[in-house]
Amino acid sequence: MGAKVIEAEEAVTVGLATRLFGPEELERGTYGFAEELCRLSQFTIRAVSATVRAINAGAQEADPALQARIMGGFEGEDYLEGRAAFLEKRKPKFTYR
């Protein structure tokens, strides 16, 4: 991709962004998105945040601590709850805070 500047619509199309809000929707849309994130596994949210920070700092591979956090997302209580909720067709009740 290089240093090419892309428009917001293209960012959504190619998957760099998940949604787009107009100026009149920005506050409501942003708060709604934040509420969605709060309902997700906070273990996973923190692991993703740590991964993004590492990439921004120049990491090209996960160090052992980051790798452990990533793998923890596939072994912890939130993962088990998410899987069970999916199979039972219900909303998950994550406990990790």
N, C-alpha and C positions, 0 to 999 in steps of 0.2 A: 504494500500500500504506500509506503514511503511517506512523504510529507504532503500528500495531496489533501486539500481541504474539500470536504464533502458537505452537502446540504443536509439538514435534519431529516428530510424525507428519505434520502438515500441511506442515511445511517440506520433508520428503522428497517428499510428494505434489505440491507445486507447483514442485519443482526447486531450492529454495534450499539443500537439503542432498542429498547423494547416498546416504548410509547412516545408519543409526541403530544404536547399540550400547547394550545394557543394562549396568548396573554391573558384572556379572560378566564381560562380554565386552570392556569398554572398553580395557583395556591390550592384550590380544591383537589386537583389531580395529584399534586405533590404530597399533600396530607393523606390522600387515599392510598397512594403507593406506599408511604411510610407505614400506614396501618397494616397493609398487606404484609410488609416485611416483618412487622412485629408479631404477626401470627405464625411466622415460619420458625423453624428450629434456630434458636439463637446460637447454638453450637456451630451450625453450618454457616450462619451469617458471619460469625467471628472468624471462622476458618477462611471463608472467601475474602473477607477484609484483609486478613493477614497475608493471604496469597497475593492480592492486588498490591499491597504495600511492598512485598518482597519483589514483585516484578517491577514496580516503579523505581525501586532502589537498584535495579540492574540484575537481579537474580535470574539465572537461566535454568537453574535446577532447584528443587526443594532441599533445604538443609534438613538434618534429622528432626529438629523440633517442628518445622513446618510439615514435613512428611508425616510425623506422628499425629499432628492435628488433622490433616486431611484424612488419614486412615481412621482416626477416631470418629469421623462422620459416618463411617460404615460399620461401626461396632457399638456405638453408644446407645443410651436409652432413647434418645430422640429418633435415631434411625429405626430402632425396633418399633417405636410408637408410630412413626410415619408409615412404615411397611404394613403394620397391623391395620391402621386406619384405612389405607388404600384397599387392602384386601376385604375389609369389612364395609367399604363404601361409606365411610364417615369422615368427619373432619378430625384431624389429629389434635391431641392435647399435649403439647410439648412441655416438658418440665424443666429443661435446662435454662437457667437464667443467669 
